[in-house]
Amino acid sequence: SQKIEQNSEALNIQEGKTATLTCNYTNYSPAYLQWYRQDPGRGPVFLLLIRENEKEKRKERLKVTFDTTLKQSLFHITASQPADSATYLCALAPISGYSTLTFGKGTMLLVSP
Amino acid sequence: DAGITQSPRHKVTETGTPVTLRCHQTENHRYMYWYRQDPGHGLRLIHYSYGVKDTDKGEVSDGYSVSRSKTEDFLLTLESATSSQTSVYFCAISTGTGGAGNQPQHFGDGTRLSIL
């Protein structure tokens, strides 16, 4: 069966360090992979999108990698800040042209001062 | 701001009653989605729409129906609510004209529904 796995345990790091979150998938051949941020009581907010033929994508302090051989995406936040504390979701679109995304369960990130 | 409004934001109702949740967008995007989010399950797609009167089922569609008679409104109905449908419901739009994968989705702030 198809699975998207994100660490269920919260990631605790100190301010200024780099946070790395993992998204693994099985029995998928995604054309696109997206990352979202969700704060308590709010809807998810889009952060980054990466295509299957892209290895890496950056936006300010954020970096996403996409390894279709390992079936894994890594999401990095450099110089983390307490304001980065949130739950981060990855989402996959199976093939180009499909209308839906499938989301992972998310990983909570806690950045302490 | 994608201009998505969900109503109501909170609702408590009893088992067996019908419930309708509304999602309204201000920008006339083609694709709209309804998700539910539960602890341990994450965000799961219920139904989605790719145009007026064009809808399709998602992963967890049993017990739910949808309607889209206008571009800007997407309604989710629980015909006879059950306690297992207690959840937080999110509406989303995609700004793309084709598939959702290559475009971000923009979410409303959710409806917290409790069925007693």
Boltz contact constraints between the chains, C-beta under 6 A:
constraints:
  - contact:
      token1: [A, 31]
      token2: [B, 101]
      max_distance: 6.0
  - contact:
      token1: [A, 32]
      token2: [B, 101]
      max_distance: 6.0
  - contact:
      token1: [A, 32]
      token2: [B, 102]
      max_distance: 6.0
  - contact:
      token1: [A, 42]
      token2: [B, 109]
      max_distance: 6.0
  - contact:
      token1: [A, 43]
      token2: [B, 90]
      max_distance: 6.0
  - contact:
      token1: [A, 43]
      token2: [B, 107]
      max_distance: 6.0
  - contact:
      token1: [A, 43]
      token2: [B, 108]
      max_distance: 6.0
  - contact:
      token1: [A, 43]
      token2: [B, 109]
      max_distance: 6.0
  - contact:
      token1: [A, 43]
      token2: [B, 110]
      max_distance: 6.0
  - contact:
      token1: [A, 44]
      token2: [B, 107]
      max_distance: 6.0
  - contact:
      token1: [A, 46]
      token2: [B, 104]
      max_distance: 6.0
  - contact:
      token1: [A, 93]
      token2: [B, 101]
      max_distance: 6.0
  - contact:
      token1: [A, 97]
      token2: [B, 98]
      max_distance: 6.0
  - contact:
      token1: [A, 97]
      token2: [B, 99]
      max_distance: 6.0
  - contact:
      token1: [A, 98]
      token2: [B, 99]
      max_distance: 6.0
  - contact:
      token1: [A, 98]
      token2: [B, 101]
      max_distance: 6.0
  - contact:
      token1: [A, 99]
      token2: [B, 50]
      max_distance: 6.0
  - contact:
      token1: [A, 99]
      token2: [B, 99]
      max_distance: 6.0
  - contact:
      token1: [A, 99]
      token2: [B, 100]
      max_distance: 6.0
  - contact:
      token1: [A, 100]
      token2: [B, 45]
      max_distance: 6.0
  - contact:
      token1: [A, 100]
      token2: [B, 100]
      max_distance: 6.0
  - contact:
      token1: [A, 101]
      token2: [B, 100]
      max_distance: 6.0
  - contact:
      token1: [A, 103]
      token2: [B, 42]
      max_distance: 6.0
  - contact:
      token1: [A, 103]
      token2: [B, 43]
      max_distance: 6.0
  - contact:
      token1: [A, 105]
      token2: [B, 42]
      max_distance: 6.0
